[in-house]
Amino acid sequence: MTSRPVIVGVGARTAVGLRAVTSAAAVRAGISRVQEHPFMVDRAGELMRVAREPSVPADLFGPARLVAMGRPALLEAIEALPRGARPRIDVLVGLPEERPGWTAADAAATIRGLVRELPFDVGDVAHFPRGHAAGLIALDSAVERLQRGSTEWCLVGGVDSYLHADTLEWLDGTRQLANKRNRSGFFPGEGAGFCLLTTSSAARGLGRPPLAEILGVATAIEPKRIKSDAVCIGEGLCQAIRAATQCIDPKGQRIATTYCDINGERYRTEEFFYVPLRVWAPFVDANAYQAPADCWGDVGAASGPLFAALAVASGQRGAAAGKHVLLWASSEAGHRSAATLALPG
């Protein structure tokens, strides 16, 4: 039997839940934690509306804030390891693109904080500063490593927070912050998601039933990007989705659920408009999607792993509309990533 990449553990830390199961239950119930920031004021003189992870102090910023969210999510994901097991695990983490309030030095400090004193042997460590698509880009790298046999275990994550004064003011200045002045903006959020990956044969050997099988992952580049005068017609997103769904046989299999990072910005909504027109065959309904940014805000680089946690929870709770699930995310710099999962059953 061919060994395939599978997810055996997930962890999450979001504005609506401090574990994967509670975050997923809140999203499934449509609970939103978008609320006024304790002290950040927008250009109209009103408190900014954001989605804060409630356990992290409002005055904690930068790498310390991301580590405070990321470590618990990481440790939750590895709870799937058998007691006493100490395998060698590659750690691959998606992080924000550089922006006001976030630098390459911040990324390096975050990675150091995440991997310190972990209860397993840390193998290769890599980070992907690619914004929204970063977590799925990390997943793509993990799948490639597992398939070529360079490792048997990968921990794939994404961590992000827009809740830095410089970042929030930048979003307000570019009219991306949702408020009375910016009707097509988004609510800045934060969160962390991690997935523990291995091969199906290794999972069987440990007696760990897979939570999801990874059927396909792909990344493409969108040439007509946000904050430019070019008109985006969804070229990069369609290319990524088409490649990630090549594994789907439209005659016998269809994607029933899609999780994506549509967040209220007009650019993202209009980009997606072209997907059902160009890539309709693999879907039960290509227009049907779930956008959890309505609940936990825009979670940036944490999007992909958190979407995977939602998909896993839907399978565990018997709430999935079907066996096959699509995840996709779009970064400001043009990266478009998508992944197809198969849930058990």
C-alpha positions in Angstrom: 0.0 0.0 0.0 1.3 3.4 -0.9 2.2 5.6 2.1 0.6 9.1 1.9 1.0 12.3 3.9 -1.6 12.5 6.6 -2.5 14.9 9.5 -2.6 13.2 12.9 -2.8 16.1 15.3 -4.0 19.8 15.2 -3.7 22.7 17.5 -5.2 26.2 17.5 -5.3 29.5 19.4 -7.8 32.1 18.1 -10.0 34.9 19.2 -12.9 32.4 19.6 -11.2 29.5 21.2 -8.0 28.5 23.0 -7.9 25.0 21.5 -8.7 23.6 18.1 -12.0 22.0 19.2 -13.4 25.1 20.9 -12.3 27.3 18.0 -14.0 25.1 15.5 -17.2 24.8 17.6 -17.3 28.6 17.8 -16.9 29.1 14.1 -19.5 26.4 13.4 -21.9 28.3 15.7 -21.1 31.6 14.0 -19.8 33.2 17.2 -17.8 36.4 16.5 -15.3 38.0 18.8 -14.8 41.2 16.8 -14.9 44.0 19.4 -13.4 47.4 20.2 -9.7 47.5 20.8 -8.9 48.6 24.4 -6.9 51.7 23.3 -6.2 51.9 19.6 -8.1 54.7 17.8 -8.6 55.1 14.1 -8.4 58.2 12.0 -12.0 59.0 12.7 -11.3 59.1 16.4 -13.2 55.8 17.2 -11.8 52.7 18.8 -10.6 50.2 16.2 -12.6 47.0 15.9 -10.4 43.9 16.0 -10.5 40.2 17.1 -8.1 39.6 20.0 -6.9 36.3 21.4 -8.3 36.8 24.9 -5.4 35.2 26.9 -2.7 37.5 25.6 -2.3 40.9 27.2 -3.3 43.8 24.9 0.0 45.5 25.5 2.2 42.6 24.4 3.5 43.1 20.9 5.8 41.7 18.2 7.5 38.3 18.5 6.5 37.9 22.1 2.8 38.1 21.2 3.2 35.5 18.4 5.1 33.1 20.6 2.5 33.5 23.3 -0.2 32.2 20.9 2.0 29.9 18.9 3.5 27.7 21.6 0.2 26.5 23.1 -1.1 25.7 19.6 2.1 23.8 18.7 2.1 21.8 22.0 -1.6 20.9 21.4 -0.8 19.5 18.0 1.9 17.2 19.3 -0.5 15.7 21.9 -1.1 13.1 19.2 2.3 11.7 19.8 2.3 8.5 21.9 3.4 9.0 25.5 7.1 8.8 25.8 7.7 9.0 22.0 10.4 11.5 21.0 10.7 11.4 17.2 12.7 13.8 15.1 10.3 16.4 13.7 10.9 19.1 11.1 9.2 22.4 12.1 7.9 24.5 9.2 6.1 27.8 10.1 4.3 30.4 8.0 4.7 34.0 9.1 3.6 37.5 8.0 5.1 39.3 5.1 7.2 42.3 6.0 5.0 45.3 6.9 5.0 48.2 9.3 5.3 46.6 12.7 6.8 43.4 11.4 10.4 42.8 10.2 12.7 40.0 9.2 14.3 40.2 12.7 10.9 39.8 14.3 10.4 36.6 12.2 13.7 35.2 13.4 12.9 36.0 17.0 9.5 34.3 16.7 11.0 31.1 15.3 13.5 31.0 18.2 10.8 31.4 20.7 8.6 28.7 19.1 11.2 25.9 19.0 12.9 26.4 22.3 12.9 23.4 24.7 10.4 21.3 22.8 9.5 17.7 24.0 10.8 16.1 20.8 14.0 16.1 18.7 13.8 19.2 16.5 14.9 18.4 12.9 15.1 21.0 10.2 13.5 24.4 11.1 12.2 26.7 8.3 9.9 29.7 8.1 8.0 31.1 5.2 7.3 34.8 5.5 4.5 34.8 2.9 1.5 36.2 4.6 -1.9 34.6 4.2 -0.6 31.8 2.0 2.4 31.1 4.2 0.8 28.2 6.2 -0.2 26.4 3.1 3.2 27.0 1.5 4.7 25.4 4.6 2.3 22.5 4.2 3.4 22.1 0.6 7.0 21.9 1.7 6.1 19.3 4.4 4.3 17.1 1.9 7.3 17.2 -0.4 9.6 16.2 2.4 7.4 13.3 3.5 7.0 12.1 -0.1 10.8 12.1 -0.8 11.5 10.4 2.5 13.8 13.0 4.0 11.7 13.0 7.2 8.9 11.0 8.7 7.4 13.8 10.8 6.6 17.4 10.1 5.0 20.1 12.3 3.4 22.7 10.0 2.1 25.9 11.5 1.2 29.5 10.9 1.2 32.4 13.4 0.2 36.0 12.8 -1.2 39.1 14.6 -2.2 42.4 13.2 -2.5 43.8 16.7 0.6 46.1 16.6 0.1 49.8 16.7 2.2 50.4 13.5 0.4 47.7 11.7 -3.1 48.9 12.6 -2.3 52.4 11.7 -0.9 51.2 8.4 -4.1 49.3 7.7 -6.1 52.4 8.5 -4.0 54.5 6.2 -4.4 52.1 3.2 -8.1 51.9 3.9 -8.0 48.2 4.7 -9.2 48.6 8.3 -12.9 48.0 8.5 -14.7 51.0 10.0 -17.2 53.7 9.0 -14.7 55.2 6.5 -13.6 51.9 5.0 -16.6 49.8 4.1 -14.6 47.2 2.2 -11.9 46.8 4.8 -11.4 43.8 7.2 -11.3 43.2 10.9 -7.7 42.6 12.0 -7.3 39.4 13.9 -4.6 37.1 15.2 -4.1 33.4 15.9 -2.0 30.3 15.5 -2.6 27.0 14.0 -0.4 23.8 13.9 -0.8 20.4 12.2 1.3 17.3 13.0 2.0 15.4 9.7 3.4 12.0 9.1 3.0 9.2 6.6 0.0 6.9 6.6 2.3 3.9 7.2 3.9 5.6 10.2 0.5 6.5 11.6 -0.6 2.9 11.3 2.5 1.7 13.0 1.8 4.0 16.0 -1.9 3.1 16.1 -2.8 6.7 15.3 -5.8 7.0 12.9 -5.3 9.9 10.4 -7.5 12.9 11.0 -7.2 13.8 7.3 -5.2 12.8 4.2 -3.5 15.4 2.1 -4.3 14.7 -1.5 -2.8 17.8 -3.2 -1.1 21.1 -2.4 -0.1 23.8 -4.9 1.1 27.4 -5.0 0.9 29.9 -7.8 1.6 33.6 -8.3 -1.0 36.3 -9.1 0.5 39.0 -11.3 -2.3 41.5 -10.8 -2.0 42.3 -7.1 -3.9 44.3 -4.5 -2.8 48.0 -4.2 -2.1 48.2 -7.9 -4.0 49.6 -10.9 -4.2 46.2 -12.6 -7.5 44.4 -12.7 -7.3 41.0 -11.0 -9.1 38.2 -12.9 -8.1 35.4 -10.6 -5.3 33.9 -12.7 -3.1 32.8 -9.8 -5.9 31.6 -7.5 -7.4 29.5 -10.3 -4.1 28.0 -11.2 -3.4 27.0 -7.6 -6.9 25.5 -7.1 -6.7 23.7 -10.4 -3.4 22.1 -9.5 -4.4 21.2 -5.9 -7.6 19.5 -7.1 -6.1 17.4 -9.9 -6.5 14.4 -7.6 -10.3 14.8 -7.7 -12.3 12.7 -10.1 -15.4 14.8 -10.9 -17.4 11.6 -11.8 -17.0 10.0 -8.4 -15.6 12.6 -6.0 -16.5 16.2 -5.4 -15.3 18.9 -3.0 -18.2 19.7 -0.7 -16.6 22.3 1.6 -14.2 25.1 1.0 -12.4 27.2 3.7 -10.8 30.4 2.5 -9.5 33.8 3.6 -12.2 36.1 2.1 -12.4 38.8 4.7 -14.6 41.6 3.4 -12.0 43.3 1.1 -13.5 44.0 -2.4 -10.3 42.8 -4.1 -10.5 39.3 -2.5 -14.2 38.9 -3.3 -13.8 40.0 -6.9 -10.8 37.7 -7.3 -12.9 34.7 -6.2 -15.6 35.6 -8.6 -13.6 34.0 -11.4 -13.0 30.7 -9.7 -16.5 29.2 -10.3 -16.3 30.3 -13.9 -12.9 28.6 -14.5 -12.6 25.8 -12.0 -16.0 24.3 -11.4 -15.6 20.6 -12.2 -14.2 19.4 -8.8 -16.9 21.1 -6.7 -20.4 20.2 -5.6 -20.9 23.9 -5.6 -17.9 26.1 -6.4 -19.7 29.2 -5.0 -20.2 27.5 -1.5 -17.4 28.5 0.9 -16.8 29.2 4.5 -14.9 32.4 5.5 -14.1 32.2 9.3 -12.7 35.8 9.2 -16.3 36.8 10.1 -15.7 35.1 13.5 -12.0 35.3 14.4 -11.0 38.2 12.2 -8.4 38.1 9.5 -5.7 35.7 10.8 -3.1 36.3 8.1 -0.3 33.6 8.0 -2.2 31.4 10.4 -5.0 30.9 7.9 -4.1 27.6 6.2 -3.3 25.5 9.4 -6.4 26.9 11.1 -8.5 26.0 8.1 -7.1 22.5 8.3 -8.1 22.4 12.0 -11.7 23.4 11.1 -11.8 20.7 8.4 -10.5 18.0 10.9 -13.0 19.1 13.5 -15.9 18.9 11.0 -14.9 15.3 10.3 -14.6 14.4 14.0 -17.9 15.9 14.9 -19.8 14.4 11.9 -20.5 17.9 10.7 -18.7 17.7 7.3 -20.8 18.1 4.2 -18.7 15.6 2.4 -15.4 13.7 2.5 -13.3 16.2 0.4 -12.3 19.6 1.5 -10.5 22.5 -0.1 -8.4 25.1 1.7 -7.0 28.3 0.0 -5.4 31.6 0.9 -4.1 34.7 -1.0 -1.2 36.8 0.1 -0.7 40.5 -0.7 2.6 39.9 -2.5 0.9 37.6 -4.9 1.2 34.0 -3.5 -1.9 31.9 -3.9 -1.9 28.5 -2.2 -4.5 25.7 -2.1 -4.8 22.2 -0.5 -7.2 19.4 -0.9 -7.9 17.1 2.1 -9.8 13.9 2.4 -11.5 13.3 5.7 -11.9 9.7 7.1 -15.0 7.7 6.2 
